Structure formats: C-alpha cells, structure tokens
Amino acid sequence: SSPGARAAEGKMAAPMSEGSPALEPGAAPYGNFPNYSRFHPPEGRVSLLPGGLLRSLFPAAARPLLGLDVGCNSGELSVALYRHLLGLEESKGSLDQAAAGKDLNLLCCDIDPVLIERAQQCSPFPASISFANLDIMDSSAREPFLHSYLGRFGRSNFDIGFCMSVTMWIHLNHGDSGLMEFLSFLSSLCKYLLIEPQPWKCYRAAARRLRKLGRNDFDHFRSLAINGDMAGRITQILTKDCAMELVCCFGSTSWDRSLLLFKSNGSNHKGRESSEQEQ
C-alpha cells in the first residue's frame, strides 16, 4: 500500500467490534458487507458506462487523471471501473501497470479496515490504485489525508469521483444534514462525480435487516425528510446547492439503481485549474 494509505490505517477506528462483519453479514450498518461483489457483480455497473468515457470528458487534460472512489468495499468494483475506463483487458495486469498509472491514479477508501486489507492484497494495480482505510465523514481525518494525496501530484482536486451505492449508508448513519454535507464535500473536491444512489426501498430493506437481527434501528431512519425518489432528491441537492450540473444518466442496473454523472460548474474548480496549468 502507499505510505498515505498506511498512515490512514493507523488513525481510523474500525466501524464495528472486531470480527462482527464476518459473523453477521446482514448487520453491516455502514454497508461494509464482506462479500458484496457476489450479490451485485461489478459488470452490472461497468457495462452501462460507454468506452472512452475519460477521453471524452478530459480530451486535453494533463495526465495522470486523479480519481477518488468513496466506499470501495474490498475493491472489486474499483478495479473493474479502472480497467473499463482505461480499456484494459481482464487477463492483463502487470504488463499494463506502468502505462495505466500514466493515465489514471485512483484513490479508494472505505470505513472497514478488514475490507481494505483484502483490497490491498488482491489489487492487480498496486502502483496506480491506492486503498486506504478512511471514514469519509470524519473531517479531521479526511482533510489532511486527501490533501496529502493530491499534493503528491501538485493538485488540489480530483478529476473524477465515484460514489457507488454509498449515499444510503451516509444518510442512515448521519441523517439529512450528513448526506447534504457529504455531497457538498464531494462536489467541492471533484470536477466530475459518478454517483449511484440507492432507491428508497433499499433503506426500508436495510432497516428491516437490522431489526430482524435484534439490533437497534438506524438512528436517523424514521426522521429523514429527504426520502422517496432518492436519485431525484440527490440530483436536486447537487444541482441546486452544490453548483453541479447533471451531464448524463447512464441508465439503471438490473437491481434498479441509476448511474448519474455530474459536472462541477462552480468557480471552486476554475481558479485551481488555471493555477495548475501555470505550474
């Protein structure tokens, strides 16, 4: 793992008592399911994205592009996204490493240290995909960590952020204000944002699973005023409050989740771009 990832691992607390994710896969209050990719395979999302997407979004940008994947679980989807965005074939790993790193560097983070360790051990691109244990909602931890990563490239923001089936867990654990703060933070940090919100029926299912296991309900579930059409509500927050515009909806997965691409139209990135080009 990268030095940054190792530093982050020491700081973050595990989200649950040791060993519990493996014992109770249904009781994953942060979405950190130990075998997530088995029931939602990466191909279900990746196949919706057009080939050559990075070239069309960043025709003239300096390389490497920088990506941030929030809530990466054990990394299968992160690696599949990386391969797809760079047009790399499944069979190739180390041969493409050097070339891949020149095009795109991806920082992937998750709240669960066990999942991150697994991701680090299995990554076919250790030079250009970094996995870090990080609670993205802990601002005292995320700010120095993310800025230190960006600083290694002389950058102040990411070209593209990925938030795949993460918004519900932020929302259930941190409430309406937490969801809005999370979206505001991501939009300020990423020029583009690819987001896959969970629909409201998933919230009900998550709460039901927790109750069935005899756990307490999510703190915020019954008080959420942001509810119903979650893709619509999240689009509204990003476009009205976060100075982003909806570029494209790439359709829905077979399990009914939309893939939405947003672009920052705010001044928060324009000034940075010009200063980076001058360096």
N, C-alpha and C positions, 0 to 999 in steps of 0.2 A: 504494500500500500504506500501511498505517497506520504511524505513527512506530515503534510497537513492533515491527512486522514488519521494518522497515528495520534497526532496531538488531540484531535477532536475526540477520539475514542476514550481517552482518559477522562475527559470532562463530563461526558453525558451520563446521566443515570439511566439504568435500564427502566423501561416503562412499567414492567411488572416484576413480581418476585421471580427469582431465578427458576428457570425450568417450566414455568407455567404455560408458555405458549405451546410447547410440545404436548403437554398433558391435555389441554383443553383448546383445541384449535377453534372451537366456536366462540370462546371467550377472548377475543382479541380486540379489546376496546379501542386500540389505535389502528386497527386494520392490518396488524402485522401477523397475518396468517402464515404458518410455516410452509405450506405447500400451495401458495396462492396460484402459481402459474399452471398448476394441474387443472384447476377448475375454470380459469379464464386464460387460455393459452395466448401467448404474445401475438401469434399470427392473426388473431381476431381483430386486433387494433392495427397492426402494422400494414395489413393488406388494404386497409382503407386509405392509406397515405400514398399520394402519387410519387412515382420515381422522380428523381431530380428536383425534389422539393427545395433542398438547400440552395441549389444553383438558381432556382427561380426567385427565392426570397433574398438571396445575397449575391447578385451577379458580380458585383465589383468589390465586395468587402475583402479586407486583408484576411489571410488565413494564418493560424488556425482560427476557426469559429469556436466560440465557447458555449457549451450547453449546460444547463442545470436540471437535473431530474430529482424532484422532491417526492419522497415516499417511495423509494425504489424497491422496497422489499428485498428479495435475495438476488435481484439484478437480472433475471431472465429477460424481462421486458426491456430494460435499459439496453442490454446487449443487442436484442433483436431490433430495437429502434436504431441503434448506432449502425448496425450492418445495413439496414434498409436505407437509411439516409445517405450512406456513403456508397451504396450499390455493391456491398461486399457479399461474396457467396458464403454460404454456411460452412463449407468444407475448409475455407481458408482462415487461418488465424495469424500465426506469427509472420507469415510471408508479407501480409499487408500492414503489419504493425506500424512500421516507420511511415509509410505513405498515409495511413489513416490518421495518425497523430498530427500530420501537417495540415489536414483538412478540418478536423474537429476534435476538440478535447471536451470530454463530458465529465462533470462532477455529479455524482449520485449520492443522495443522503437518505437515511431512514432512522427512525427513533429506536429501532431494535438492534442492539449490538450483535446478537446471535445471527440475525439475517445478514447483517453487513459483513460479518466474518465469512459466512458462506459465500457471499458475492465476491469477496476479495480472493478467496481460494479458487473459485471457478472461472474468474474472468479471463477470456481469451485475449483481451487488450489491456494488460496492466499498465502499459506505458501511456495510454491516452484515455482510459476510463478510470477515474478515481472513485472509490466507495468510502463514505465517511459516516460514522455514527453521529447523528445530529438531531436534536429536537428543534425543528424549524420555527417553533413558536416561542423558543427561549431567546429573546432578542439579545441578551447579554452574551450568549454563546455564538449565535449565528452571525452577528455583525462582524466581529473580528475574524471569524473563520472564513466567511465568504469573501471578505475584502482581502484577506491574505492570499486566498487562491487567485482572485482576479489580479492582485498586484504582481503575481509571478509572471503574468502576461502583459503587464503595463496597462491593464484595463480597469474600467470602473463599473462595467455592467456585462451581463451575459447576452449573447446574440439571441438565444432561444431557451425558453424554459419549458419543462414538461411536468404536468401535474395530472397523473393518470389515476383516476378513481381514488383521490385523496381528500377532496373537498368535504365529503360527508364526515370523515373522521375528525377533521379540524372542527367542523361545525358542531358535531355531537359533543366534543370534549371541551370546546372553547366558546360555544354559543354564537349568536348572531354577530356580536361585536368581534369575536375572534375570527370568524370567517371573513368579515369585511377587512379586518386588519391584515390577514394573510393575503388576500387578493391584492390589497393596496401595496403590500410589501413586494410581492412577486412582480406586479406591473411596474414598480419603480426600478426593478433590478434587471428586467428582461425586455429586449426590444420586441421579441415575439413570444407568445405564450400559447402552447398547445395544451388544452385542458379537456379532461374527460370527467364531467360531473356525474355523480351517482344520482339517479332519479329518486323521488320521494319514497317510492315503495321499498327501496333498499334501506332507508332509515328505519322504516317500520320493522323490516326483517331483522336488522341489527339489534334493535331494542328487544324484539321477541326472543332472539337467540340468547341474549344476556339474561333475560328473565327466566327462561327455561333452565338455565344453569344455576338459578338461585342467586345470581349476582344482583346488585343494586342497578336500577335504571341509570342510563346516561344522565349526568347532572342537568343537561340543558334540553333534553329531548322534548319535554312537554311545554317548554316555554319559547320554542323557536317561532319567531314571527316570519322569518324568511323560510317559506315552505311551498309545497305544491310543485309547480313546474321549475325544477331546480336549474335546468340548463337555461331557461329564460331568465330566472332571477339572477344567476351568476353573470349572464351576458349583460343584464341591466346594470349590475354593480360595476362591472369592468368598463362599460362604455359611458355610464353617467358619472361615476365617482372616481374612476382611475385613469382617465384620459387614454383609453384604448379604443380601437375600433375592431369590429368583427370582420375578419377577412374572408373566412370560409368555414362552412360546416362540411366535414368530410363524410357525412353520413353517420349511421349508427351501427354499433356492433350487434351481433346476434343476440346479445343479452341486453339490448335496448339502452345503450349509452352513446351519447353523441360525442364526436370528436370535433372540438371547436378551436379554430386558430384566431388569435387576436394579435393586433399590432399596436405598439405604443405610438400615439400621435402627439404625445406631450413634449414640452420643452425639456423635460427631465433628461432626455437622451441626446437631443440635438447638440447641446453645448459640449457634451462629453465626446461625441463623435468627432467634431471638428478639432478639439484639442488632441484627440488620439491620432488623428491623421497628421497633425503637425509634428508629432514626436518623432 
